[in-house]
Amino acid sequence: MSPLPRSSHALVTGGGRGIGLAISAALSKAGATVTVLGRNRATLDEAVASGAAQFAATADVADPASAEQAVALADS
């Protein structure tokens, strides 16, 4: 993955494990600020601790209000 603009911020749903975690790590390595989103706070915190992401937000993307709140948090 080529380097990203310095101001890039990515929100990765399911970023705490599996493919989402791999995507988060690759984006982080490329220079993006990454917020991982998911339902399990402990898993998300592990992604942040590992360096795959810088921020975490708990939400269920099947719930529009929950997802909207998480996006607003990541945008701040």
C-alpha positions as CSV (number, residue, x, y, z in Angstrom):
1,M,0.0,0.0,0.0
2,S,1.4,3.4,-0.9
3,P,1.7,6.1,1.7
4,L,-1.5,8.1,2.3
5,P,-1.9,11.9,2.8
6,R,-0.9,12.9,6.3
7,S,-4.5,14.0,7.2
8,S,-6.1,10.6,6.3
9,H,-8.5,9.2,8.9
10,A,-10.0,5.7,8.3
11,L,-12.9,4.2,10.1
12,V,-12.8,0.4,9.8
13,T,-15.8,-1.6,10.8
14,G,-15.0,-5.0,12.2
15,G,-11.5,-3.7,12.8
16,G,-10.8,-5.6,15.9
17,R,-10.1,-9.0,14.3
18,G,-9.7,-10.9,11.1
19,I,-9.7,-9.1,7.8
20,G,-10.7,-5.8,9.5
21,L,-7.7,-5.9,11.8
22,A,-5.4,-6.6,8.9
23,I,-6.9,-3.7,7.0
24,S,-6.6,-1.4,10.0
25,A,-2.9,-2.4,10.5
26,A,-2.1,-1.8,6.8
27,L,-3.8,1.6,6.8
28,S,-2.0,2.6,10.0
29,K,1.3,1.5,8.6
30,A,0.6,3.6,5.4
31,G,0.2,6.6,7.6
32,A,-3.6,6.9,8.2
33,T,-5.1,7.6,11.6
34,V,-7.3,4.6,12.2
35,T,-10.5,4.2,14.3
36,V,-11.7,0.6,14.6
37,L,-15.4,0.0,15.1
38,G,-17.1,-3.0,16.5
39,R,-19.2,-4.5,19.2
40,N,-16.6,-6.0,21.5
41,R,-14.7,-3.2,23.4
42,A,-11.9,-5.6,24.6
43,T,-11.1,-6.7,21.1
44,L,-11.0,-3.1,19.8
45,D,-8.8,-2.1,22.7
46,E,-6.4,-4.9,21.7
47,A,-6.2,-3.5,18.2
48,V,-5.3,-0.1,19.5
49,A,-2.7,-1.6,21.9
50,S,-1.1,-3.6,19.1
51,G,-0.7,-0.4,17.0
52,A,-3.2,-1.5,14.3
53,A,-5.4,1.5,15.2
54,Q,-5.2,4.7,17.2
55,F,-8.8,4.9,18.4
56,A,-11.7,2.6,19.0
57,A,-15.5,3.1,19.0
58,T,-18.1,0.6,20.1
59,A,-21.2,0.3,17.9
60,D,-23.4,-2.1,16.1
61,V,-23.6,-1.1,12.4
62,A,-27.0,-2.8,12.2
63,D,-28.3,0.0,14.4
64,P,-28.2,3.3,12.4
65,A,-28.2,5.5,15.5
66,S,-25.3,3.6,17.1
67,A,-23.3,3.7,13.8
68,E,-24.0,7.4,13.4
69,Q,-22.8,8.2,16.9
70,A,-19.6,6.2,16.3
71,V,-18.9,8.0,13.1
72,A,-19.5,11.4,14.8
73,L,-17.0,10.3,17.5
74,A,-14.4,9.3,15.0
75,D,-14.9,12.6,13.2
76,S,-14.2,14.7,16.3
